[in-house]
Structures are given as structure tokens and as C-alpha cells.
Amino acid sequence: MTDGLMSKAATMEIPINGSGDTGSLPEDDGLEQDLQQVMVSGPNLNETSIVSGGYGGTAEGIIPTSTVKGAGLHPSHPNPAVTGDEAARGIAGEKFDIVKKWGINTYKCTKQLLSERFGRGSRTVDLELETQIELLRDTKRKYECVLHLARALTHHFYSLLQTQHALGDAFADLSQKSPELQEEFGSNAETQKLLCKNGETLLGAVNFFVSSINTLVNKTMEDTLMTVKQYETARLEYDAYRTDLEELSMGPRDASTLCRLDAAHSHFQSHKEKYEKLRADVAIKLKFLEENKIKVMHKQLLLFHNAISAYFAGNQQQLAQTLRQFNIQLKTPGAEKPSWLEEQ
């Protein structure tokens, strides 16, 4: 029965052993977290439409109330009070159906999740795709570490520039008040002033690096992982309704069972289409994310290397050229400081 239900060679059912282990597959975040994910998307009772497949918060299977009509619902001369009562009962009935369908869907998904966890069921696995997903999560964790360290660098370096600026002012003041050491204090004041100027240039480059990594990690990668979560939810629903259909198929074939079997097959097909669509969406997003990541990081790592190297080599011209190369605009003199900290 299972072979007839599966449509992709890249996807297969992985039986789970008695300890709940799936072999080399990466472990989920935890049973408690998964159960919370199952329960998090409750029914939306503000909607006046009947919704099926409410788990996961999708709008799949919405039946507009305008299409649910019967011959006795619209008398030729309606009584306003009666019409109001009927409308209220209709809305209440719709909300009851929403809660009922959400409850059934949540029950099936919870049952499937527990069955997988405790070794009494099987789950559908796309090994190649899930390996890529796990790699993305690991990459995001490592990039978050780089982002954290780069932000720390900007804060520490900004503090250094503030100290150098204050020290330069102190040297300049002493050069005016100590004639016998005027030249020595003056040269040190000029050195600190130059260091501050170059430091502000470097700070602009590092801040641009931080901003770009932040966008990559917390927007681009996070957007892909949101689609991954939807895919994982769809996978659980798909397996829940697949299991339900398989169990009904192995039972007796009386009139009542055949009716339930038809309904189960319809639900299975709906969730199968949803699962396959999201699987394709994830594969495409992962591909484009990898291409975008390489392009962004190539530029940012080159910027970071050139700016740091030029600064510590004392090459002011090369440092300025690096900023022009990457179209980085520094804040104009006299503007309120420090704007770059507010952008973190």
C-alpha cells in the first residue's frame, strides 16, 4: 500500500526501531518542542469560513460561507428576527466545524509524532533535502557566532577611538600650556588625531560588514528556515494522513468503511500535494540561498581583509580606497555620533 502512495524516488519511509532511533538521521529539537509546534496554531474563530486542515495555520481547504446554501435557507419573505437567529446559528455552526476539524487534525498529527518518537510508526524522509537543511542550521549557528564577535569588535574599537580622541585632546591642551614640551605634545596630539581618523574609516568598513552579515543571517537565512518549518509541519501532516489511510485500507470493506476510506484518501491527497509543494519550495530556496551566501560573503570577506590590513599597515590611502571600492559612505563631520552604534 505504501509503495502506491509514494510518488518521489528521493522520498522514502524510514521505519523507526523500538528505541525511537532513525539511524543516521539528525535528531529533532525535542519531543516537548515538537508537541508545542503541533498545538501552537489554533483555530481562527474570527473567520466565518469553514476551514479544513487547520494545523499549521494555512488557508487550505477554505469553503466560503456564500457557497453553502440550501433551498430552505432563503424564504421569499424572511422575518428579520428569524433571519438573525439563523445567521447566528450558521456562524456558530461554522465555528464548531473549524474547532472540530482543527481538533481532528491536531489529534492525528500528535498521534503520528508520538508514534515516530516511541518507535511504533514510520516517517517520510528526503535524505538529501534533510541533510541540506541540517547543514543550513549549522551554518546559521556559526554565522551567528561570527556576527556576535564582529559586533563585539566594533564596540571595543569604538571605545578605543573615544579614548584616543580624548588622549589627543589632552596632548593638544598640554602642548599649549607647556612651552618646553610643546613640540613633543603637539606631535603626539597629531598622531592620535590621525589614528582616530583612520580608525573611523575602519569602523565604517567593519560596521558595513556587520550589517551585511546581520541581513544574511537574520533575514535571508531566517526566511528560508521559516519555509523549512512549514515543510516539516506538512511532512508530519502528510505522514499522519498516510498512516490513517493505510490503517483504514487494512480493515473491513463494508459500506461505512468505504465512505471513510474515500474521505481519508481525499485528505491524504490534499496533504500530499501540500507536502510536495513545500518540499519543492524548500529545495529552491536552499539553492538560491547558497548562491546568495557565496556572493555576499565573497564581497564582505574581501572588504574585511582589505580594511583591516590597510589600517594596521598604516596605509591611509589604501584604507580609503577600500571604502570607495565597496561604496561605503562615512557619516559627515559634525553629525551627531555615534550613528553606527544605533544601527546595531
Buried (B, 14 or more C-beta within 10 A) or exposed (E): EEEEBEEEEEBBBBEBEEEBEBEEBEEBEEBEEBBEBBEEBBBBEEBBBBBBBBBBEBEBBEEEBEEEEEEEEEEEEEEEEEEEEBEEEBEEEBBEBBBBBBBBBBEBBBBBBBBBBEBEBBBBBBEEBBEBBEEBBEBBEEBBEBBEEBBEBBEEBBEBBBEBBEBBEBBBEBBEEEEEEEEEBBEBBBBBBBBBBBBBBBBBBBBBBBBBBBEBBBEBBEEBBEBBEBBBBBBBBBBBBBBBBBEBBEEEEEEEBEEBBEEBBEBBEBBBEBBBEBBEBBBEBBEEBBEBBEEBBEBBEEBBEBBBEBBEEEBBEBBBEBBEEBEBEBBEEEEEEBEBEEEE
